[in-house]
Amino acid sequence: MKLPMTKRLLLCAELVPPCETVADVGTDHGYLGIHLLREGKCSRVLAADLREKPLASAQANAERYGIPIVVAAAQGIYAPRQAFP
């Protein structure tokens, strides 16, 4: 199933070097993190947002595309320690 990646999101993805973990701060729908995992640019993603609706959307999209991302309520880069055991 094809992800609805905008040009802006694709450009952001190009700027991410290969790494172990990506924090998608202000995740909204989770597409960036899902894309990075699908492309093998990272091995895990923390999708963070202040609001519950974007977190629910990111979780639903991860499930829809069969991609395991960690979703956490967070302010900026301050995610709870328990997000990654």
C-alpha positions as CSV (number, residue, x, y, z in Angstrom):
1,M,0.0,0.0,0.0
2,K,1.4,3.4,-1.0
3,L,1.9,6.1,1.6
4,P,0.5,9.5,0.8
5,M,3.9,11.3,1.1
6,T,4.0,15.0,0.2
7,K,7.0,16.6,-1.4
8,R,7.8,18.2,1.9
9,L,7.8,14.9,3.8
10,L,9.9,13.3,1.1
11,L,12.4,16.1,1.4
12,C,12.5,15.7,5.2
13,A,13.1,12.0,4.7
14,E,16.0,12.7,2.4
15,L,17.7,14.8,5.2
16,V,17.6,11.9,7.7
17,P,20.9,9.9,7.6
18,P,20.8,6.2,8.3
19,C,20.5,5.7,12.1
20,E,19.1,3.5,14.7
21,T,16.3,5.8,16.2
22,V,14.3,8.7,14.8
23,A,12.1,11.0,16.9
24,D,9.3,12.3,14.8
25,V,8.4,15.3,16.9
26,G,5.0,16.8,16.0
27,T,4.2,13.5,14.2
28,D,0.7,14.5,13.1
29,H,-0.2,11.4,11.0
30,G,3.1,9.4,11.4
31,Y,3.8,9.2,7.7
32,L,7.4,10.3,8.0
33,G,8.3,7.7,10.6
34,I,6.5,5.0,8.7
35,H,8.3,5.9,5.5
36,L,11.7,5.9,7.2
37,L,11.1,2.5,8.6
38,R,9.9,1.1,5.3
39,E,12.9,2.5,3.5
40,G,15.3,1.0,6.1
41,K,16.7,4.4,7.1
42,C,16.2,3.6,10.8
43,S,15.3,0.6,12.9
44,R,12.8,2.3,15.3
45,V,10.7,5.5,15.4
46,L,9.3,7.5,18.3
47,A,6.2,9.4,17.0
48,A,5.6,12.2,19.5
49,D,2.9,14.9,19.7
50,L,1.2,17.0,22.4
51,R,-2.3,16.1,21.2
52,E,-4.1,12.8,21.4
53,K,-5.8,13.1,18.0
54,P,-2.5,13.1,16.0
55,L,-1.1,10.3,18.2
56,A,-4.2,8.2,17.5
57,S,-3.9,9.0,13.8
58,A,-0.2,8.0,13.8
59,Q,-0.9,4.7,15.6
60,A,-3.8,3.9,13.3
61,N,-1.6,4.6,10.2
62,A,1.2,2.5,11.6
63,E,-1.2,-0.4,12.1
64,R,-2.8,0.1,8.7
65,Y,0.7,-0.1,7.0
66,G,2.0,-2.8,9.3
67,I,4.8,-0.7,10.6
68,P,5.8,-0.8,14.3
69,I,6.3,2.7,15.6
70,V,6.3,3.8,19.3
71,V,3.7,6.6,19.9
72,A,4.1,8.9,22.9
73,A,2.6,12.1,24.2
74,A,5.5,14.5,24.5
75,Q,6.3,18.1,24.5
76,G,9.1,18.6,21.9
77,I,11.9,16.2,22.4
78,Y,10.9,15.5,26.0
79,A,9.4,12.0,25.6
80,P,8.8,9.8,28.6
81,R,11.6,7.4,29.4
82,Q,9.3,4.5,29.2
83,A,8.7,5.2,25.5
84,F,11.7,3.0,24.7
85,P,12.2,0.2,27.2
